[in-house]
Amino acid sequence: MAAKAVVKGPNAHPFYRWAADARPKDVPRWNFHKYLIGRDGYIADVFAESVPPEDTRVKTTIARALAAA
C-alpha cells in the first residue's frame, strides 16, 4: 500500500495490466485511480483519481455491493 506502482505501459504492475484488459476505457493516469472488485473477482466499478475515497459515490457503491451479497 505504501509503495509506488507503475500504472500504465509495458512496465505496469500486473494488477493494472489486468484491469486495463478488463476495462480499457478506464485506464488510470496514476495510482490513485480506484477499482472496486466484486465478490466474483471482476471489476464492479471504477473511480477516477480525482474522486476521493470518502466520496459518497464510492461509499454508496460499496454499500450496494455488500448488500447484494
C-alpha positions as CSV (number, residue, x, y, z in Angstrom):
1,M,0.0,0.0,0.0
2,A,2.9,2.4,0.6
3,A,4.9,1.6,-2.5
4,K,4.7,3.5,-5.7
5,A,3.5,1.4,-8.7
6,V,3.6,1.9,-12.4
7,V,0.0,2.0,-13.7
8,K,0.4,2.0,-17.4
9,G,2.6,0.9,-20.2
10,P,4.8,-2.2,-20.6
11,N,6.2,-1.9,-17.0
12,A,2.8,-1.6,-15.4
13,H,2.1,-3.6,-12.2
14,P,0.3,-6.9,-13.1
15,F,-2.9,-5.7,-11.4
16,Y,-3.1,-2.6,-13.5
17,R,-2.4,-4.6,-16.7
18,W,-5.3,-7.0,-15.7
19,A,-7.6,-4.0,-15.0
20,A,-6.7,-2.3,-18.3
21,D,-7.5,-5.5,-20.2
22,A,-10.8,-5.8,-18.3
23,R,-11.8,-2.1,-18.6
24,P,-9.8,-0.5,-21.4
25,K,-11.8,2.8,-21.2
26,D,-11.0,3.2,-17.5
27,V,-7.2,3.1,-17.6
28,P,-5.7,5.1,-14.8
29,R,-3.4,8.1,-15.3
30,W,-1.7,7.4,-11.9
31,N,-2.1,5.1,-8.9
32,F,-4.8,6.9,-7.0
33,H,-7.3,5.5,-9.5
34,K,-9.7,3.3,-7.7
35,Y,-11.2,-0.1,-8.7
36,L,-13.9,-1.8,-6.7
37,I,-13.5,-5.6,-7.1
38,G,-16.7,-7.5,-6.7
39,R,-17.1,-10.8,-4.8
40,D,-16.9,-12.6,-8.2
41,G,-13.4,-11.2,-8.7
42,Y,-14.4,-8.9,-11.5
43,I,-14.3,-5.1,-11.6
44,A,-17.6,-3.9,-10.2
45,D,-16.9,-0.1,-10.6
46,V,-14.1,2.4,-11.3
47,F,-13.4,5.8,-9.8
48,A,-11.0,8.3,-11.2
49,E,-8.1,9.6,-9.2
50,S,-10.0,12.9,-8.7
51,V,-12.7,11.1,-6.7
52,P,-11.7,11.0,-3.0
53,P,-12.1,7.6,-1.3
54,E,-14.6,9.1,1.2
55,D,-16.8,10.4,-1.6
56,T,-20.5,9.5,-1.4
57,R,-20.4,7.7,-4.7
58,V,-17.7,5.4,-3.5
59,K,-19.4,4.7,-0.2
60,T,-22.8,4.1,-1.9
61,T,-21.3,1.7,-4.5
62,I,-19.5,-0.3,-1.8
63,A,-22.7,-0.5,0.4
64,R,-24.7,-1.7,-2.6
65,A,-22.1,-4.4,-3.4
66,L,-22.1,-5.6,0.1
67,A,-25.9,-5.6,0.3
68,A,-26.2,-7.7,-2.9
69,A,-24.1,-10.5,-1.4
